[in-house]
Amino acid sequence: MKLQNSFRDYTAESALFVRRALVAFLGILLLTGVLIANLYNLQIVRFTDYQTRSNENRIKLVPIAPQPRHYLRP
């Protein structure tokens, strides 16, 4: 004969799972909102700052004086 363990409260476990899932979902939603706000800040608000920095960061030609050539003389 099997003895059944009736000490589990399935409604409390279900409520605990729903609560944890809701907290996890809200945390993910909050972090996604932070990422979107940061993207907005970088792309829309600070666009001109980064455009100026990128334009100043282009390759520049710097003239360099030629080095003297040393030849072996007999």
C-alpha positions as CSV (number, residue, x, y, z in Angstrom):
1,M,0.0,0.0,0.0
2,K,1.2,3.5,-0.9
3,L,1.0,6.2,1.7
4,Q,0.1,9.6,0.1
5,N,1.8,12.7,1.4
6,S,-0.9,15.3,1.7
7,F,1.3,18.0,3.3
8,R,1.7,20.0,0.1
9,D,-0.4,23.1,-0.5
10,Y,-0.8,23.3,-4.2
11,T,-2.6,26.6,-4.2
12,A,0.2,28.3,-2.1
13,E,2.8,26.8,-4.5
14,S,0.9,28.1,-7.5
15,A,0.5,31.5,-6.0
16,L,4.3,31.6,-5.2
17,F,5.1,30.6,-8.8
18,V,2.9,33.3,-10.2
19,R,4.4,35.9,-7.9
20,R,7.9,34.9,-8.8
21,A,7.1,34.9,-12.6
22,L,5.5,38.3,-12.3
23,V,8.6,39.7,-10.5
24,A,10.9,38.2,-13.1
25,F,8.7,39.6,-15.9
26,L,8.7,43.1,-14.3
27,G,12.4,43.0,-13.8
28,I,13.0,42.1,-17.5
29,L,10.6,44.8,-18.5
30,L,12.4,47.4,-16.4
31,L,15.8,46.5,-17.7
32,T,14.5,46.6,-21.3
33,G,13.1,50.1,-20.6
34,V,16.5,51.2,-19.3
35,L,18.2,49.9,-22.5
36,I,15.6,51.7,-24.7
37,A,16.1,54.9,-22.7
38,N,19.8,54.7,-23.1
39,L,19.5,54.0,-26.8
40,Y,17.2,57.1,-27.1
41,N,19.7,59.2,-25.2
42,L,22.7,58.1,-27.4
43,Q,20.9,58.2,-30.8
44,I,18.6,61.3,-30.4
45,V,19.8,63.5,-27.6
46,R,23.6,63.2,-27.9
47,F,23.7,62.7,-31.7
48,T,25.7,65.9,-32.4
49,D,28.3,65.1,-29.8
50,Y,29.1,61.8,-31.3
51,Q,28.9,63.0,-34.8
52,T,31.5,65.7,-34.1
53,R,33.8,63.2,-32.4
54,S,33.6,60.8,-35.3
55,N,34.3,63.5,-37.8
56,E,37.4,64.5,-35.8
57,N,38.5,60.9,-35.6
58,R,39.0,60.4,-39.3
59,I,42.3,59.5,-40.9
60,K,44.5,62.5,-41.4
61,L,47.6,62.7,-43.7
62,V,50.6,63.8,-41.8
63,P,53.7,64.8,-43.8
64,I,56.8,63.0,-42.7
65,A,60.3,64.2,-43.8
66,P,62.1,61.5,-45.8
67,Q,64.9,59.7,-44.0
68,P,68.4,60.0,-45.3
69,R,69.5,56.9,-47.3
70,H,72.8,55.4,-46.4
71,Y,74.6,53.6,-49.3
72,L,77.6,51.5,-48.9
73,R,80.5,53.1,-50.7
74,P,83.5,51.2,-51.9
